[in-house]
Amino acid sequence: MLFPLLAVAAGLVLLVWSAERFVDGAAATSRRLGVSPLLVGMLVIGFGTSAPELMVSSLAAAQGNPGLALGNGYGSNIANIGLILGLMALISPLAVHSGVIRRELPILVAVTLLSAGLMWGGLVSRLEGVVLLVLLAVMIALSIWQARRSGPDPLADETEESLQVHPMSLRAGLIWTFVGLALLVLSSRVLVWGAVEIAQAFGVSDLIIGLTVVAVGTSLPELASSFSALRRNEHDLVVGNVVGSNLFNTLGVVGLAAVIAPIEVGSEVLMRDWSLMTVMTVLMAVFAIGWKGRPGRINRIEGAMLLALFVGYTAFMVRLVVMASAGA
């Protein structure tokens, strides 16, 4: 049992470090190649912070643990909204000025609702996985088109400021992109092995481990980048990071895992995990978009509400692990 625990701990540390290097390198490279700051913020940073989820879920599906892949994708969405966004708003209320983020939030809600339809029959098939990946490709294409025709946006300004904090040459950006990617693969393999071993030792499903330990662990890059952005008062980057990451998790991470190996979905996933993820997504959208003259803003009370939902959910999941271990 010691080696799996060490593997998870070491895998998570290396995963977080390599993910940060990968995102920093990819963002700097994209900017040096002339990509607009808005696209860097929306795609490279927003989607790039989901690289750990993508690697871990793909490897889990390839190794015959699709439940871990699904749990990682949906569990990370719950952690992103409840732990990261809730905690950030509790520290400092988050004002949302970006029109891009306000347009993406309803899309995220729609995509989250769509995912229930795909799971309704108890299986996310390869064809449905392809549908999710196609939707992701369409979303990326629309994002590029909108970024080219839209005017100035606060998200672009904050991304530019963030890139100037740690400037990189094109050569350094390319090196860190490839080094980060290679270490992401290595750390993901170590983490998946340890997580599966722990699940078997405790007598719980790999889905539960994916929804808890692995999901929180793979969300740590988002947490680190959000703290960094919050210190610089870059609120749109904090919210945009979570929205972009959750879009990528729902479409790309789950979609690719299903293409690799169809994912069986128990009724408890819809009743428990998907339902909470949907409630939290809708709450985030309502808070961040603003209604009837109310500006888009996630205040401390709303942040505490999101964080409380995450803490309650995590406590319930830990209880399931303890009960399964006691009965094993």
Backbone hydrogen bonds, N-H to C=O, Kabsch-Sander energy under -0.5 kcal/mol:
donor,donor_aa,acceptor,acceptor_aa,energy
5,L,1,M,-1.8
6,L,2,L,-2.5
7,A,3,F,-2.6
8,V,4,P,-2.4
9,A,5,L,-2.4
10,A,6,L,-3.1
11,G,7,A,-2.7
12,L,8,V,-2.5
13,V,9,A,-2.2
14,L,10,A,-2.5
15,L,11,G,-2.3
16,V,12,L,-2.6
17,W,13,V,-2.2
18,S,14,L,-2.7
19,A,15,L,-2.2
20,E,16,V,-2.0
21,R,17,W,-2.0
22,F,18,S,-2.5
23,V,19,A,-2.7
24,D,20,E,-2.6
25,G,21,R,-2.6
26,A,22,F,-2.8
27,A,23,V,-2.7
28,A,24,D,-2.4
29,T,25,G,-2.5
30,S,26,A,-2.5
31,R,27,A,-2.3
32,R,28,A,-2.4
33,L,29,T,-1.6
34,G,31,R,-1.5
35,V,30,S,-2.6
40,V,36,S,-2.2
41,G,37,P,-2.5
42,M,38,L,-2.6
43,L,39,L,-3.0
44,V,39,L,-1.0
45,I,40,V,-2.9
46,G,41,G,-1.2
47,F,43,L,-1.6
48,G,43,L,-0.8
48,G,44,V,-0.9
49,T,45,I,-1.6
50,S,47,F,-1.8
51,A,48,G,-2.0
54,L,50,S,-2.4
55,M,51,A,-2.6
56,V,52,P,-2.9
57,S,53,E,-2.6
58,S,54,L,-2.1
59,L,55,M,-2.4
60,A,56,V,-2.4
61,A,57,S,-2.4
62,A,58,S,-2.3
63,Q,59,L,-1.8
64,G,61,A,-1.4
65,N,60,A,-3.2
68,L,65,N,-0.8
69,A,65,N,-1.2
70,L,66,P,-2.4
71,G,67,G,-2.7
72,N,68,L,-2.2
73,G,69,A,-2.0
74,Y,70,L,-2.5
75,G,71,G,-2.5
76,S,72,N,-1.8
77,N,73,G,-1.3
78,I,74,Y,-2.0
79,A,75,G,-2.4
80,N,76,S,-2.9
81,I,77,N,-2.0
82,G,78,I,-2.8
83,L,79,A,-1.2
84,I,79,A,-2.1
85,L,80,N,-2.5
86,G,81,I,-1.4
87,L,83,L,-1.4
88,M,84,I,-2.7
89,A,85,L,-2.5
90,L,86,G,-1.8
91,I,87,L,-1.9
92,S,88,M,-2.7
94,L,298,I,-2.5
95,A,93,P,-0.7
96,V,296,G,-2.8
97,H,95,A,-0.6
102,R,98,S,-1.5
103,R,99,G,-1.6
104,E,100,V,-1.9
105,L,101,I,-1.8
107,I,103,R,-0.8
108,L,104,E,-2.4
109,V,105,L,-2.1
110,A,106,P,-2.4
111,V,107,I,-2.7
112,T,108,L,-2.3
113,L,109,V,-2.1
114,L,110,A,-2.3
115,S,111,V,-1.9
116,A,112,T,-0.8
116,A,113,L,-0.8
117,G,113,L,-1.0
118,L,114,L,-1.6
119,M,115,S,-1.4
120,W,116,A,-1.0
122,G,119,M,-2.4
124,V,263,I,-2.9
125,S,123,L,-0.8
129,G,125,S,-2.0
130,V,126,R,-2.3
131,V,127,L,-2.1
132,L,128,E,-2.1
133,L,129,G,-2.1
134,V,130,V,-2.6
135,L,131,V,-2.3
136,L,132,L,-2.0
137,A,133,L,-2.3
138,V,134,V,-2.5
139,M,135,L,-2.4
140,I,136,L,-2.5
141,A,137,A,-2.3
142,L,138,V,-2.6
143,S,139,M,-2.3
144,I,140,I,-2.3
145,W,141,A,-2.2
146,Q,142,L,-2.8
147,A,143,S,-2.5
148,R,144,I,-1.6
149,R,145,W,-1.2
150,S,146,Q,-1.7
156,A,153,D,-0.9
157,D,153,D,-1.6
158,E,154,P,-2.5
159,T,155,L,-2.1
160,E,156,A,-2.3
161,E,157,D,-2.1
162,S,158,E,-2.2
163,L,159,T,-2.4
164,Q,160,E,-1.4
165,V,161,E,-0.7
165,V,162,S,-0.8
166,H,162,S,-0.7
173,G,169,S,-2.5
174,L,170,L,-2.3
175,I,171,R,-2.3
176,W,172,A,-2.6
177,T,173,G,-1.8
178,F,174,L,-2.1
179,V,175,I,-2.8
180,G,176,W,-2.4
181,L,177,T,-1.9
182,A,178,F,-2.3
183,L,179,V,-2.3
184,L,180,G,-2.0
185,V,181,L,-1.8
186,L,182,A,-2.0
187,S,183,L,-2.9
188,S,184,L,-2.0
189,R,185,V,-1.9
190,V,186,L,-1.9
191,L,187,S,-2.5
192,V,188,S,-2.7
193,W,189,R,-2.1
194,G,190,V,-2.2
195,A,191,L,-2.7
196,V,192,V,-2.4
197,E,193,W,-2.2
198,I,194,G,-2.2
199,A,195,A,-2.3
200,Q,196,V,-2.2
201,A,197,E,-2.2
202,F,198,I,-2.4
203,G,199,A,-1.0
204,V,199,A,-2.0
209,I,205,S,-1.4
210,G,206,D,-2.3
211,L,207,L,-2.2
212,T,208,I,-1.0
214,V,209,I,-2.0
215,A,209,I,-0.5
215,A,210,G,-0.9
216,V,212,T,-2.5
217,G,213,V,-2.2
218,T,214,V,-2.8
219,S,215,A,-0.8
219,S,216,V,-0.5
220,L,217,G,-1.2
223,L,219,S,-1.9
224,A,220,L,-2.8
225,S,221,P,-2.5
226,S,222,E,-2.2
227,F,223,L,-2.3
228,S,224,A,-2.0
229,A,225,S,-2.3
230,L,226,S,-2.6
231,R,227,F,-2.1
232,R,228,S,-0.9
233,N,230,L,-1.8
234,E,229,A,-2.9
235,H,233,N,-1.2
238,V,234,E,-1.4
239,V,235,H,-2.2
240,G,236,D,-3.0
241,N,237,L,-1.9
242,V,238,V,-1.5
243,V,239,V,-2.6
244,G,240,G,-2.7
245,S,241,N,-2.1
246,N,242,V,-2.5
247,L,243,V,-2.2
248,F,244,G,-2.1
249,N,245,S,-2.6
250,T,246,N,-2.5
251,L,247,L,-2.2
252,G,248,F,-1.5
253,V,248,F,-2.1
254,V,249,N,-2.0
255,G,251,L,-0.9
256,L,252,G,-2.6
257,A,253,V,-1.9
258,A,254,V,-2.2
259,V,255,G,-1.9
260,I,256,L,-2.0
261,A,257,A,-2.5
263,I,124,V,-2.2
264,E,262,P,-0.6
265,V,122,G,-2.4
266,G,264,E,-0.5
269,V,266,G,-1.4
270,L,266,G,-0.8
271,M,267,S,-2.2
272,R,268,E,-2.6
273,D,268,E,-0.8
274,W,269,V,-3.5
275,S,270,L,-0.9
276,L,272,R,-1.6
277,M,273,D,-2.4
278,T,274,W,-2.6
279,V,275,S,-2.4
280,M,276,L,-2.6
281,T,277,M,-2.0
282,V,278,T,-2.6
283,L,279,V,-2.4
284,M,280,M,-2.4
285,A,281,T,-2.2
286,V,282,V,-2.7
287,F,283,L,-2.7
288,A,284,M,-2.6
289,I,285,A,-2.4
290,G,286,V,-1.3
294,R,291,W,-2.3
297,R,287,F,-1.9
297,R,295,P,-0.5
298,I,94,L,-2.8
299,N,297,R,-0.8
303,G,299,N,-2.6
304,A,300,R,-2.7
305,M,301,I,-1.9
306,L,302,E,-2.1
307,L,303,G,-2.5
308,A,304,A,-2.4
309,L,305,M,-1.9
310,F,306,L,-1.8
311,V,307,L,-2.6
312,G,308,A,-2.6
313,Y,309,L,-2.2
314,T,310,F,-2.7
315,A,311,V,-2.4
316,F,312,G,-2.0
317,M,313,Y,-2.3
318,V,314,T,-2.6
319,R,315,A,-2.0
320,L,316,F,-1.7
321,V,317,M,-1.9
322,V,318,V,-2.5
323,M,319,R,-2.6
324,A,320,L,-2.3
325,S,321,V,-2.5
326,A,322,V,-2.3
327,G,323,M,-1.7
328,A,324,A,-0.9
